[in-house]
Amino acid sequence: MFVRRSKHDALRSLYEREARRRAEAEQVAAQREIAIHRLQSLVAHHRDEHPDTPIQYQPATGDARLRQRLDLAERARRALDTDRSELIAANVQLTREAQQLRDELAARPVEGSPA
C-alpha cells in the first residue's frame, strides 16, 4: 500500500510528538513516585521521633479491678502449674536414672571378695 510523503511526514511528526509526551509523562510519574516515597519516609521518621499522643490509661475501678487481679492470678497459677509439671517430669526421670545406677552398682561384684 502506498502512502503520500506528506501524510507519512505528518504521521511521523505526530508519532514523535506523542513519544516525547509519553517520555515526559513517565519522567513526571517517576519524579512523583520518588517524592511520595521521600515524604512517606519523612513522615515515618517524624512519627519515630515524635510519636502520636499516648493512649490515656485509666485504672480499673471496682469489679473491673477485681477481674483484672483475678486474671493476673490465674495466669500466674497456670505458669506455676506448667513449671511444676516440668519439674515433676524431670524428677521422675532423674529418679529412674538413679534407680538404674543403683541396680547396676548392686549387680557388680565387689573387689576383694570371692565371686
C-alpha positions as CSV (number, residue, x, y, z in Angstrom):
1,M,0.0,0.0,0.0
2,F,1.4,3.4,-1.0
3,V,1.2,6.5,1.2
4,R,1.9,10.0,0.2
5,R,5.0,11.6,1.5
6,S,3.2,14.4,3.2
7,K,0.9,12.1,5.0
8,H,3.9,10.0,6.1
9,D,5.7,13.0,7.4
10,A,2.6,14.2,9.3
11,L,2.1,10.8,10.9
12,R,5.9,10.6,11.7
13,S,5.8,14.0,13.4
14,L,2.7,13.1,15.3
15,Y,4.3,9.8,16.4
16,E,7.5,11.6,17.6
17,R,5.5,14.3,19.4
18,E,3.4,11.6,21.2
19,A,6.6,9.6,22.0
20,R,8.1,12.8,23.6
21,R,4.9,13.5,25.6
22,R,4.9,9.9,26.8
23,A,8.5,10.0,27.9
24,E,7.9,13.3,29.7
25,A,4.8,11.8,31.4
26,E,6.8,8.8,32.5
27,Q,9.5,11.1,33.9
28,V,7.0,13.2,35.8
29,A,5.4,10.0,37.2
30,A,8.8,8.7,38.3
31,Q,9.5,12.0,40.0
32,R,6.1,11.9,41.7
33,E,6.8,8.4,42.9
34,I,10.2,9.4,44.3
35,A,8.6,12.4,46.0
36,I,5.9,10.2,47.5
37,H,8.4,7.7,48.9
38,R,10.6,10.6,50.3
39,L,7.6,12.1,52.0
40,Q,6.5,8.8,53.4
41,S,9.9,8.1,54.9
42,L,9.9,11.7,56.3
43,V,6.5,11.1,57.9
44,A,7.7,7.8,59.3
45,H,10.9,9.4,60.7
46,H,8.8,12.2,62.4
47,R,6.5,9.6,63.9
48,D,9.5,7.7,65.3
49,E,10.9,10.9,66.8
50,H,7.6,12.3,68.0
51,P,5.0,9.5,68.3
52,D,1.4,10.3,68.4
53,T,-0.1,11.1,71.8
54,P,-0.1,8.1,74.1
55,I,-3.3,6.2,74.9
56,Q,-4.8,7.6,78.1
57,Y,-4.7,4.9,80.8
58,Q,-7.5,4.8,83.3
59,P,-7.0,2.4,86.1
60,A,-9.9,0.0,86.5
61,T,-12.2,0.5,89.4
62,G,-14.4,-1.8,91.4
63,D,-15.4,-5.1,89.7
64,A,-13.1,-4.4,86.7
65,R,-10.1,-4.1,89.0
66,L,-11.1,-7.3,90.8
67,R,-11.4,-9.1,87.5
68,Q,-8.0,-7.8,86.4
69,R,-6.4,-9.1,89.6
70,L,-8.1,-12.5,89.2
71,D,-7.0,-12.8,85.6
72,L,-3.4,-12.0,86.6
73,A,-3.6,-14.5,89.5
74,E,-5.0,-17.2,87.1
75,R,-2.2,-16.5,84.6
76,A,0.4,-16.8,87.4
77,R,-1.2,-20.0,88.6
78,R,-1.1,-21.5,85.1
79,A,2.6,-20.6,84.7
80,L,3.4,-22.1,88.0
81,D,1.4,-25.2,87.2
82,T,3.4,-25.6,83.9
83,D,6.7,-25.2,85.8
84,R,5.6,-27.7,88.4
85,S,4.7,-30.3,85.8
86,E,8.1,-29.9,84.1
87,L,9.8,-30.3,87.5
88,I,7.8,-33.4,88.3
89,A,8.7,-35.0,85.0
90,A,12.4,-34.1,85.5
91,N,12.3,-35.6,89.0
92,V,10.7,-38.8,87.7
93,Q,13.3,-39.2,85.0
94,L,16.2,-38.5,87.5
95,T,14.7,-41.0,90.0
96,R,14.6,-43.6,87.3
97,E,18.2,-42.9,86.3
98,A,19.3,-43.1,89.9
99,Q,17.5,-46.4,90.5
100,Q,19.1,-47.8,87.3
101,L,22.5,-46.8,88.5
102,R,21.8,-48.4,92.0
103,D,20.8,-51.6,90.3
104,E,23.9,-51.6,88.1
105,L,26.1,-51.0,91.2
106,A,24.3,-53.8,93.1
107,A,24.9,-56.2,90.2
108,R,28.7,-55.6,90.1
109,P,30.8,-57.8,92.2
110,V,32.7,-56.1,95.0
111,E,36.5,-56.1,94.6
112,G,38.4,-58.3,97.0
113,S,35.5,-60.5,97.8
114,P,35.2,-64.1,96.4
115,A,32.9,-64.2,93.5
